[in-house]
Amino acid sequence: MSALAWEDDTSREGVGEVISAGSARGWRISLGVCGGLLLGFFCSLPAVILWQHYGNVPRPRVYPHGSFTSFGPDPPPASYWVSWAGPAVVVVACGVMAVPWRLARQFGLSLVCAFVPMAAMVAWFMIGMELFFTPD
């Protein structure tokens, strides 16, 4: 008889519990990653736009071609940079609050770990368009 064909009732129950617990954990992590990617792509920009509108954040001027490394004597105001960081800080704070509870931690931390890079890519693209795009 091979080792794979041998069955023990007690070990079989334990395996079933591990599989079901593992699959639930995997679902929570997968949903967190998918939710974070979607939240970062579709919700971070509208949140920034609302923050800038209701926070009366001044619009930065468009900088000339070739000024990617220096803003010169007139950099964008600090409130402009805060408006881009604010929504990400709120999402990270919510994810950190989920750490004490194991079930929420599996979802919350995977959501934060997916949200932050996606929101950073959206911010990088939009800030570049706002500050350095000059239609010719």
Order of alpha helices (4+ residues) and beta strands (2+ residues): alpha-alpha-alpha-alpha
